[in-house]
Amino acid sequence: MMGKLRIVFMGTPDFSLPVFDCLREEYEMVAVYTGPDKPKGRGRELSSPPVKVAAKAQGIAVYQPTSLREEAERIGKLCPQAIVVAAYGKIIPPSILPIPSLGCINVHPSLLPRYRGPSPVISTILSGDSITGVTLILLDEGMDTGPILSQKETPILPQDTTLFLTQSLFRLGANLLLETLPLWEKGKIIPKAQDEAKATYSRIIKKEDGEIDFHLSAEEIYRRVKAFYPWPGSYTWWRGKRLNIRESLPLSRKVKGKVGEVMALNEPSPARVGVKTGEGVLGLLRVQPEGKGEMRGEDFLRGQKGFLGSILPNSCCC
């Protein structure tokens, strides 16, 4: 194995941990930058980001600035040969980009230049893509616009949610880093400029994006249920309370009734209750009533008199 590179790692959530782990095992991690501690739970006690917990357990120095604008001098003194960024959540300022000799390398969970920006995995699922992947780029001053070092594709499975796919992509990114860094260090990789003509951008997702509009097709709502899991979640309203749709199934059958009408479903559908949409029927496999645990759609139907035949709203009714 070659002499160990000096690396600064920047990441915050749990799905960036595979990248942290592979770098820690193979290279000299001189410091970790992660997000600030945040209040969590009913007691609103401060909770540390998963990357901080992991770094502290390994005795690695951890920094949690609210911004990196004043960090160039400290990072410079660490003398990193590379800075690796994986879901850090903050912009890397121009003053830091030239510090490491091998650059600032970002692990991006899409096949750039497709889905630049803050929500690439959600956008991938919403678009109904069958293939996605991970891209390693050298950061520049743009939004995910830097040259590509390497990419790897992976199929999207029908049951993939944003949570599961994000975890899978960062595991894939960790393996790709281990393949790419030695070649990049030896000068065996020529960075490839992104094709701007093929660039697309994802947007910031808001809490209200999760509210279901049953005038959409069953297929589109189905994609949203997967894309918005675990946040912001997909939901409608029943008797003034939020009803979360955790797992659904699009059915192409044509039925009479009003958009939003709840109806019983029979074999061969695995769902026993569904909602008429603008096109097709959305089968409700698993739901979560406000303040309660998840349950099968048929169990919710069994315990809620009046749910069958009701018209679910397309906007908040409370």
Beta strands, then each sheet from edge to edge (+ up, - down):
strand 1: 6-11
strand 2: 28-33
strand 3: 38-40
strand 4: 45-47
strand 5: 62-63
strand 6: 82-86
strand 7: 104-108
strand 8: 131-138
strand 9: 148-155
strand 10: 234-238
strand 11: 241-251
strand 12: 262-264
strand 13: 273-276
strand 14: 281-289
strand 15: 295-296
sheet 1: 5+ 2+ 1+ 6+ 7+ 8- 9+
sheet 2: 3+ 4-
sheet 3: 10+ 11- 14+ 13- 12+
sheet 4: 10+ 11- 14+ 15-
end
